[in-house]
Amino acid sequence: MRLAAFEGFPLEEQKRVSVQKAVNQWRREDWSAPAPRVYCLSNYTLNGIELFLSYHLLKQKLRPEITFSDFNVVAQTLLDQTSSLHASKPDFVVLSLDLRILIKDFLANGWDEAREAEALIQLLDLARARIKAPVIVTDFALPLLPDTRGAPSLEAKVRALNAALAAYVREHASQFFLVEVNRLVALLGVSEVHDSKLWHSSKAPYKSPMWSWLAREMSTIIAAHYGRAKKCVILDCDNTLWGGVIGEDGLDGIALDASKFPGVAYHQFQAYLLGLHARGVLLAICSKNNEADALEVFERHPHSLLKKEHFVCIRANWKDKAENIADIAKTLQLGLNNFVFIDDSSVECALVEQSLPELDVIQAPSDPSQFERIWQAEDLFFIPHRTAEDSAKLQQYRDNDNRAESAAGFQDIAAFLQSLDTRVELVLNRPGQAEHIARIAQLTQKTNQFNLRTVRYSVQEIEAFVASDQYLVFHMQVRDKFGELGITHVCILHLDGEGGAFVDTFLMSCRVIKRELEQFFFHACAAQARADYGVHNVRAEFIPSSKNQLAAPFWAELGFQIQQEADGRQRCEAGLDALSYAQPRHIQLIAK
């Protein structure tokens, strides 16, 4: 799919009529998708965002159910256990406040910002106590009144409240996510944001373009919880990472000088990519070039910020780019929907887009001064909770390359698996042990191929499972002779209190598929559940998705009896006494 990354925000997405047409079309189409329940809690009329929020979530292949609170009853809604907030059991809550309503005589500027900041924190604490879902918070728009001299201006006070709000979100980053209204105002322009007539008539502050921008920011956060974030950027080289053609212009002839145009534009683009890399986004090269020429830039050019070691895969040759990209995806064991391809050539972009429709494609602008518009695609890579394992991804994928090379030297798969020296650690997460919660939640959000039910959970929901005496949350960490693979398996059991358990979640990272670890993991979890909690009977389910057919036979292979099957969905059951299992010699369980 071609992305409009060089138009700050497509105009059609800011117009209510065109957005309504798209929403109507998508609502009529017959495709299954997660249906996040979104509750909008506000002290002003926020309803104008509904159409645009539906649009941006449907665009992400999500079918939202959106509910709004009554006008200006935020604290009451939080406190009342029978309110529409608690009745709707939301997956996400939007908390958006307007200071003109929140603070008495706001424009008169007679209020004390320290006192109001304290009241704001108390309200946020109440929200945190009463809401277990992720909370998307908007900050406060700066006033349009001219700044006054002397004692604290109205603008300065609003900035102080925004600073307190931002600090609170940082402190509680596992649950709270901030949408910066003033950044959007700056991008869009004041004239396209505020609607004074609507404000005075119905306390709705914004025009359609601003509603759409806010909705896109919120949908980015929501969609990321469903694994919609991209994992890898595949980059062309000539006229993308530098100006000119390295094979013709040579090292001294390409534009990459950090102090003069046009080189500085490419240098800044490399800096942006380096920032993505630092956040755990993978970088790869797909370029029609002699590999030695391309590598020379990374190794010898004094202004190249990107080095060979920053790339997880380099395909610099004269093959078809779609073929190379498919090979990169196969090497990394990732679906094409996890990639973004950036190339300056309209021909190459069109050919790749035609051959690989699942891939998102961005055409780099011919004018290097416009390269900064690529940064509008920043939301493609938003991950709600970054973990230590995200920073280790590059090395893990390189280790996978080494495993693949090693496997090529074995004729017998059993001998290869034995050679890996695989060691695993099984962990039952206990209350108060928060170290791995974010990673477990992340795996539920991102794992598709080997995920038996494909249910997605937030950090707060995993924390609630761990704290409950009705759930057991297991994970398994894996390492081998090539390096650490981290947490790769998750199993959540729901106990019925009578010796039975339902497998709510069972998933495995695609990085360790075909190593017989999934069978080992299930039996290890079952053995501990039996020994410590008296579980002797297990019920399980397979819910088909567009990506998890690999896991369809898993329960039957373990020995479960399928009780019901329809449209690919299976419900099955097994007594643990009836399941036989011999642990493979190539897997070693490490005692905690």
N, C-alpha and C positions, 0 to 999 in steps of 0.2 A: 504494500500500500504506500502510495506517495504521500509524504507528510508536508504540510504547508509551513515548514519551519522558518521560512524567510518572510512571512507575513506575520507581523507581531501577534495578530489574532484575526483570523479570517472574518471579514465583515459579515458574511452570511451567518456566522455563529453569534452575532450580536443583534440580529434582527428577529423579533418575536415571530413574525409570519413564517419565515423560512425555517426557523427552529421548530415551530409547531408542525409544519409539514413533515419534517424528518422524524419527529417523535411519533406522529400518527402512523407513518410508514413502518417504523421499527416495532411499534406496538402490535401491528397487524401481522408481522412476520412470525413464522413458527420456528423459533429456535429457543432451546432451553438455556437458561443462564441462572447464576445465583441472583437472589432477590434481596439485596440488603434493605433492612428497615431503617430509615433515616428519620430522626425526630428533630425538628427545628424549634429550639427554645429561645424565645426572644422577647424583649420588652417593646418592640416596635413591629410594624407590619412587614414581615419578612416574606410573605407569601409570593411576592413577585419573582422569587428565585426558583420556584417549583418547576416551571417549564424548562428553564435552562439547566437546572440540576438533573432533571430527568434526561435531557438531551445528552449531556456530557457523560452520564453514567451508561446510558444505552449505547453510546458510541464506544464505550469500553466493554461492551457485551455484558452489562449488568442490567437487571430489571428492577429498579428501585421502587420501594413503597415509602412515600414521603408523607409525614404527618406534622402539623403545626400546633404549637401551644396557643392558648388564648392570649389576648393582648395584655402585656405588662403585668403578668402574674408569675414571674420567674421563680422567686423563692417559694411561693405557695405551691407551684407545680412540683418543685423538688420535694417539698415536705409532705405533700398529700400522697399517700401510698395508693390511693384510688384514682389519681389523676391520669390523664391520657398518656403522659410520659411513661409511667410505670405499667399501664395497661398494654401499651404497644410493644413492650419488651424490645427496644431498639437495638440494632447492631451498631449504630453510630448516632451520636448526638451533636448537633450544631448549636453552639451557644453564642449568640450574637446580641450585643447590647449597644444602645445609643445613649451617649452621655446627656443629650438634651432632655431625655426622659428619666434617666437614672439619677441625675443630680438636680435637686431643686434649684431654680434660678441659675442654671448652668451658665447662660450667656452673660449674666450680671457679674460673674467672676468674683463673687463674694465667698466662695466655698474654700475649704482647706484641703489641699491635695493629699496631705498625709492621712487625714481622717478618712477621706474617700478611698485612698489606696488600701487602708485597713479593712474598710467595708467590702471592697472588691475581693480581697483575699479571703474574707470570711465566706462570701458567696461562692467562690471557687472551691473552697474547702467543703462546703455543703454539697456542691455538685460532685466532687470527688467521692464523698461518702455515700451519696445516694445513687450515683450512676456507675455501673460496672463496665459499660461500653466505652470505646474510644470517644473522646470529646474534641471536636474541632471548634476552636475559639477564634473569633475575629477581634482584632484590636480596634482602637477608636480613631475615627477620622479626625484629622486636624481641623480646627475651625477655619472658616473662610474669612473671618474678621481680620482686619489689619492688626499686626502686632503692636502692642502698646509699650511705651517706655516705662521705666520705673519698676515697681514691685512685680512679682511673678505674673507674666502675661498669661492669657488663657491658653495660648499654644504651648507655653512651657509647662503648664500644669497637665495638659493632655499628654504631652511627651513623658512626663513623670509617671502618669498612670500606665501608659504603654510600656514603660520600662519595668514597672512592677509586674504587669501582666506577662511580659516576655520572660522575666526571671522565674515566675511561677511555672510557666510552661516548661522551661528548661529543667527545673527541679523535678517535675512530674512528667518527664518526657515519655514514660511508658504508656501514658494514657492521654495526655493533652497534646494537641497539634495546633500551631498558630498559623492563621492566614492574615497577612499584613495588608490591611486595607490601603494604607497610604502608599505602599509600593505600587499597587494597582492604579490608584489615582494618578500617580506620576507617569505610569506607562500609558494610561488611557487619555489623560487630560481632564482637568476639572470640568470643562464644559460638557463632556460626555458622561459625567458621573452623577452629579447632583440634580435632583428634580424638586425644585422648591415648591412648585404647585402641588405635586403629589404629597410632599411632606406636610404641607399645611392642611390639605384636604383629608388625608388618610394615614398620615404618619408612615408613609413609604418613602424612603430617602433617595432611591437610586433610579436612574434610567436603565433601559434594557441592556446597553453594552456593559455596564458595571455589574448587573446581575449575572450576566453570562461569564464575565471574568471571575467573579467570586465563585460561581458554580464550578468553573473549570478547576480552580485551586482546590476546592473541596472534593471534587470527584477524583482528582489525582491522589489525594490521601486515602479516600475510600477504596479506589481501585487497587492501590498498592497492597492493601490488606488481603486482596484476592489474587495476589501474585501477578499483577499486570505489569509490574515494573520490568524494564529491559535490563538484561544482564551483560550485554556485550555490544561494543561499537566496532564495526568493521570499516576500515578506512582505506581509501585510495591514497596514493602518495603525491604524484605530480599535480600541482595546482590545487591541492587539498591540504597537505601537511606542509608544503612549501610552494612558493611561486616558481613556475618554470618546469622544465623537464630535465631531470638529473642526467639521463642518458645522453642528452644533447648539449645542455648548458654547462655541465660539469659542476663540481662542488662549489667553485667560486662564482658560478653564474646564476645559481638559484637564489630566489628572494626569501631570506629568513633572518635578515639583520634586525635585531631588536630595537635599533635606534632610528630607522628610517623606513618610509613607506616604499613599496608595499610589504616588505619583509616583516615589519612589526605586526601586521594583521595576522600573518601565519604564525608568528611567534606567540601572539596572544592566544590564538586558537590552540596551539600546543599546550599552553599553560592551562587552559580550560580542560583539555583532555587529561592532563596530568592530575588536575583536581578530581576528575571523575575516577581516575585510577586509584587515587588515595582513598576514595570512599568505597572501593571494592568493585567498581565497574570494570569489566574486562575490556582490553583493547586488542584488536587484531588488525593485520594488514592484508588487503587483497588488491594487488596492483599489477598492471601489465608493465613489467620492468624486469631487467636483469637483477636478480637478488643481490648480487655484490654491489651494484650501483645504489640500490635503496639502502642497504645496510651501511654504506659508506657515510651517508648523511647522518644517521643516528650515532655512528662511532666517531666521526671526525669533524663534523660541522660545529664551529664554536658556539653557534646560537641555537642549536637543536636541544630543546628541553627533553624531548622524548629519546630514550635509548632503547637498544634492542631488548633489554631485560624488562621493559615495560609492556611488551606484547606477548600475549599467551600463544598466538599463532601468527606466522608470517607466510603468506603465499604470494610471493613476487615472482611471476613467471608469465608466459604468454598464452596460458590456457583461458578458456571462457570463464568470465568472472562468476557467473552463476554456479559453474562446476566447482570453482575454488571455494565459494561461500558454503555450498552444500558439504564440501569436505571439512571445512572449519567446524560447521555445526555437528558433523559426525564425530570429529575428533574430540570436541568438547562435550559431546553427549547432551546437547541442548536442542530443543525445538527451534525452528526458524522464527517463531513468534518472539523469541527472546533476544533477537538481534536488531540493530539499526545499522544500515549501510549508508555511508556518506561518500559521494563521488562528485567531481565537478562536471563530468561528461553527461549530457542529456541522453546520448545514445546508450551509454553503459547503464545509466539509471533505468531507462525504459526497458532494456533487454533483461536486466536483473528482475525488475518489477514484474515483467511478463512471465519469466521462468519460475520465479519464487514468490507467488502472490502473498504468502504468509509474512514475508519479510517487510519491515518498514524501511523506506528509502528516502533519503534527504539529498537533494542535489545542491552541492556547494555553489554559492553565487559566483558569477564571473568577476564581479567587483569585489576585491579583497576587503574593502572598507565595510562591506556588509556581512562579513564573516561573523561578527558578534551576534547576528540574528540567529545563528545556530543555537545560541544559548537559550533561546525560547523553547528549545526541546528539552530543557533541564528537567521538566516534570516527567519525562519518560523514564528517568532513572531514580525517581523518588522511592526510597525504601523506608517504611515507617520505623523500623527498629534495626539499627545497624549493630552487629555483634562482632566480637573479635574474629570470628570465622570469616566474616566478609572481607576483612583485611588480608586474610591468608588464602583467599581464593586463587590468586595467580599461581602461587606455589603449588596448590593442590591440583590445578589443571596441568601444570608442567609435570607433576608427579604422575598424572594419568597418562601423559605422553610417554613417560619412561616405562610405565606398566605395559602400554600397548606395544612398545618396542621389545620389551622383554618377552611378552606373550608370543611374539612372532618367532622366537627361537625354540618354542616347545611344540612338539607334535601332539602331546597328550595334555588335555586341559587339567586333569587331576594333578599331574606333575607341576604344571604352571602354578596352580593354586597353592600347592604345598610349598613352592619356592617363595611365595609372597610373605611367608611368616606373619600371617594375619593375627593380630591380637585385639581383643574387644573388651570393653568394660560395660557392664550392665548397671544402670542406675535407676532406682526408684526414687523419684523426687519427693522430698519431705517438706512440710510447712516450714517456712523460715529460710529455706535454701533457694534463693532467687537467682543464683548464678547462671542457670541454663534456661530460665523461663523464656527469655526473649528469643533464643534460638529455636526452642521447641515451637513457639507460636509462629516464627518465621517459616519453619518447615511445613506447618499446616497450611500456610498461606501460599507457598510457592511450589510445593511438590505436586506433580500431576501424573506422571507415568506409572509409578507404583504407589498408588494411594487408593485404598480399598473403598472408601466412602467419599473422599474429597470434600470433607467438611473443613471450613476455615475458622480459626479461632484467634482472638486477640490476646495480648499479653494478660489482660485482666481476666479473661475467661480461663486461661491456663492456670493463673494464680488461684482462681476459685476452685478449679478441679483439684489442685494440689492440696488446698486447705480443707477440702471436703473429705469426710470419712467414707463417702460413697464412690470415690474414684481413685484409681491407681494410675499414675502418670509415669511410664517408663521411657527411658531413652537409652540408646547404645552409642558409644564412641568407638571408632575404629582407627587402627593404625597398622601399617605394614612396613616392610623394609624400605619402601620408597618415601615414607613420611606419614604425617598425620592427616587423616581424612575427617576428623572432627565428629560431631554428632550427625549420624546418618540415618538413624531409625527412631521412630516414635510409636508407642503403643499406649492408648488410653482405654482402660477397662472401667466399665460402670458396674459396680457390685449391686446385687439385688438383696443382699442380706440373708439369703437362704442357700448359700453355696453356689450360686450362679453368677455369671458375669456376661456383659455384652461388650463386644469390641467396638467401642465408639470410634476409635481412630487406629489405623494401622498403616504406616507409610514407611517408605525407604527412599533415600536419595538415589537418583539415577547414577551417581558416581560409583556405586558399589553393586549395581545389578549384575547378575550372573556369577556371583561368588558364593552362593548357597547361604548367605547371611540371613535372609529373611526367615527361612525355616528355623535356623538356630535361634534367632531373636524371639520368635513367637514361643518356642518351647521353653526358653529361658524365662520369659515373662510368666508363662503359665505355671512353671515350676515354682516360682517365688509366690505367685498369687495363691497357689494351692498350699504351700508350706506355711505361709504367714497369715493367710486370710480364709483358708478353708474352701477355696473355690474348687469345685469338682466338675462343673458343667459350664460350657462356654457357648454363647450364641454369637453369631457373626453375620455380616452382611456385605455384599458387593453391590455398589451403585455405579452403573456404567457412566462414563463421561466420554467426551470426544478423544481423550488422550490416555485413558488408563486400561485399555484392553489387554495390555501386557499382564496385568494383575488378575484378570478374570478367573483363571483356573486355580488361583492360589488356595482357596479354602478346600476345594475338592482334593487338591494334591496333598494337603495336610491330613486328609482323612475325615473332614467334616461331611455330614450328611445334608444334602440340600433339601430343605423342607418345602420351599416355594421358589418358583422362578417364573418371571414374566418380563418381557421386553429387555432381557439382559440382566435384570436385577435379581439377585439371589439372596435368599434368607436361609441360613444353615445353622447347624448345631452339632456339638460333639461333647461326649463325656471324655474327660482327660484320661481316664483309664483305658479308653479305646484307641488312643493315639499312640502309635509307636514311633520312636525316633532314635537314630544313632548319630551322635555328634561326629561331624567330619573331622578327620585328623588335622586338616589344615587350619582350623579355627581354634585359637587358644583364648580361654576366658581368664582375664586378669582379676584377681581378687581385689576388692576395694580396700 
